Amino acid sequence: MGRSQESFSKKEIKKKKDKKRKEKEKKRLLKKEAGKSSFDDMIAYVDEFGMISDTPPDPDKKTEVDVDSIELGAARTESSENEDPVRRGKVTFYNSSKGFGFIRDLATSDKIFVHHNSLIDEISEEDLVTFEIGKGPKGPMAINVKLSAG
C-alpha cells in the first residue's frame, strides 16, 4: 500500500483556505441582501459654507452669477510700466572679500542679493544705494548698484 501524498500541514492549509473562501462568500451574500443602494443615496451636496450634506440646496437661496465677470488665470496686477525701475535701498550686509551682500529695498523691505560684478561704485554696510532689479541665477538680484546721494 502506498502512503498518502498529503501531509498533516498540507491538509490544515487546505482547510484554512476553504474556510476563508466560505466566509468571503457569506459576506458577499450579506452585502447583497442588506439592500440595494440607489444612485440617489450616493449623492452628496456642498452648502454655501462648504459643508457636505445629504440634502439638496434650497433653490430660493440661489444667486445668479455674471459669467463675463469671472476671470480665468492669474490675477492681473497694476501696471508696472509706470513704476520707476530704479529703486532705493540700504546695504544690510556686504562681504568685500567674497564679493556679495544684501540690500534691503526701502519701499518694499525685501532683501535683494547683490554681487560685486553688478556694482558701479564701491559699497559697504549701512550705505544708501540706488539699484535696479534683474534676474539672477537663483532669483532676483540687484544690478547697476550706485551710491546714493543723501
C-alpha positions as CSV (number, residue, x, y, z in Angstrom):
1,M,0.0,0.0,0.0
2,G,1.2,3.5,-0.8
3,R,1.3,6.4,1.5
4,S,-0.8,9.4,1.0
5,Q,1.0,12.4,-0.5
6,E,-0.9,14.8,1.7
7,S,0.9,15.6,4.9
8,F,-0.8,17.0,8.0
9,S,0.3,20.6,7.4
10,K,-1.0,20.4,3.8
11,K,-4.4,19.3,5.0
12,E,-4.5,22.1,7.6
13,I,-3.6,24.7,4.9
14,K,-6.3,23.4,2.6
15,K,-8.9,23.5,5.5
16,K,-8.0,27.2,6.3
17,K,-8.3,28.2,2.6
18,D,-11.7,26.6,2.3
19,K,-12.9,28.2,5.5
20,K,-11.7,31.6,4.3
21,R,-13.4,31.2,0.9
22,K,-16.7,30.2,2.6
23,E,-16.5,33.3,4.9
24,K,-16.0,35.6,1.9
25,E,-18.9,34.1,0.1
26,K,-21.1,34.6,3.2
27,K,-20.0,38.3,3.5
28,R,-20.8,38.8,-0.2
29,L,-24.3,37.4,0.2
30,L,-24.9,39.5,3.3
31,K,-24.0,42.7,1.3
32,K,-26.3,41.8,-1.5
33,E,-29.2,41.1,1.0
34,A,-28.5,44.3,3.0
35,G,-30.3,46.3,0.4
36,K,-29.5,47.7,-2.9
37,S,-28.4,51.3,-2.7
38,S,-29.6,53.6,-5.3
39,F,-27.7,56.4,-7.0
40,D,-29.7,59.0,-5.0
41,D,-28.3,57.5,-1.8
42,M,-24.7,58.1,-3.0
43,I,-25.1,61.8,-3.9
44,A,-23.6,64.4,-1.6
45,Y,-24.2,68.2,-1.7
46,V,-22.0,71.0,-0.6
47,D,-23.7,74.0,1.0
48,E,-22.7,77.7,0.9
49,F,-20.4,77.2,3.9
50,G,-18.5,74.3,2.3
51,M,-20.1,71.7,4.5
52,I,-21.1,68.3,2.9
53,S,-24.7,67.3,3.5
54,D,-27.2,64.8,2.0
55,T,-29.9,67.4,1.4
56,P,-30.0,69.3,-1.8
57,P,-29.6,73.1,-1.6
58,D,-32.5,75.5,-1.2
59,P,-33.5,76.9,-4.6
60,D,-34.6,80.2,-3.0
61,K,-31.0,80.9,-1.9
62,K,-29.7,80.5,-5.4
63,T,-27.9,83.6,-6.8
64,E,-27.2,84.4,-10.4
65,V,-23.5,84.9,-11.4
66,D,-22.5,87.0,-14.4
67,V,-20.4,84.6,-16.4
68,D,-18.4,87.5,-18.1
69,S,-17.2,88.8,-14.7
70,I,-15.3,85.5,-14.0
71,E,-11.6,85.8,-14.8
72,L,-9.6,82.7,-15.5
73,G,-5.9,82.6,-15.0
74,A,-3.6,84.6,-12.8
75,A,-4.9,87.8,-11.2
76,R,-4.0,91.0,-13.0
77,T,-1.7,93.3,-11.2
78,E,-1.5,97.0,-11.5
79,S,0.5,98.3,-14.5
80,S,4.2,98.1,-13.6
81,E,5.1,100.2,-16.7
82,N,4.5,103.4,-14.7
83,E,6.9,102.2,-11.9
84,D,10.4,103.6,-11.8
85,P,12.9,100.7,-12.4
86,V,15.5,102.5,-10.2
87,R,15.0,101.6,-6.5
88,R,16.5,102.9,-3.3
89,G,17.8,100.7,-0.6
90,K,20.3,100.2,2.3
91,V,23.1,97.8,2.3
92,T,22.4,95.4,5.2
93,F,25.4,93.1,4.6
94,Y,28.4,93.1,2.3
95,N,31.4,90.9,2.4
96,S,34.0,92.6,0.2
97,S,36.4,89.6,0.3
98,K,33.8,87.2,-1.1
99,G,32.2,89.9,-3.3
100,F,28.5,89.6,-2.3
101,G,25.9,91.0,0.0
102,F,22.3,92.0,0.5
103,I,20.4,95.2,0.1
104,R,17.1,96.0,1.8
105,D,14.7,97.8,-0.5
106,L,13.3,100.9,1.3
107,A,9.9,100.7,-0.5
108,T,9.1,97.0,0.0
109,S,11.6,95.9,2.7
110,D,12.6,93.0,0.5
111,K,16.1,91.6,0.8
112,I,17.9,91.6,-2.6
113,F,21.1,89.8,-3.4
114,V,24.0,91.9,-4.8
115,H,27.2,90.6,-6.4
116,H,30.4,92.7,-6.9
117,N,30.0,92.2,-10.7
118,S,26.9,94.4,-10.7
119,L,28.5,97.3,-8.7
120,I,29.2,100.6,-10.3
121,D,30.6,102.2,-7.1
122,E,32.3,100.5,-4.1
123,I,29.8,99.9,-1.3
124,S,30.0,98.9,2.4
125,E,27.4,98.1,5.1
126,E,24.9,100.8,6.0
127,D,25.4,102.7,2.7
128,L,22.3,104.1,0.9
129,V,22.3,102.9,-2.7
130,T,20.2,103.1,-5.9
131,F,19.8,99.9,-7.9
132,E,17.6,98.0,-10.4
133,I,16.3,94.5,-10.0
134,G,17.3,91.9,-12.5
135,K,17.1,88.2,-12.7
136,G,19.9,86.2,-11.2
137,P,20.6,82.5,-11.3
138,K,18.8,81.9,-8.0
139,G,16.2,84.7,-8.0
140,P,16.0,88.5,-8.0
141,M,19.4,90.3,-8.0
142,A,20.4,93.9,-7.7
143,I,22.1,95.3,-10.8
144,N,23.6,98.7,-11.6
145,V,24.2,99.5,-7.9
146,K,25.4,103.0,-7.2
147,L,25.9,105.0,-4.0
148,S,23.0,107.3,-3.4
149,A,23.5,111.0,-2.5
150,G,21.9,111.5,0.9
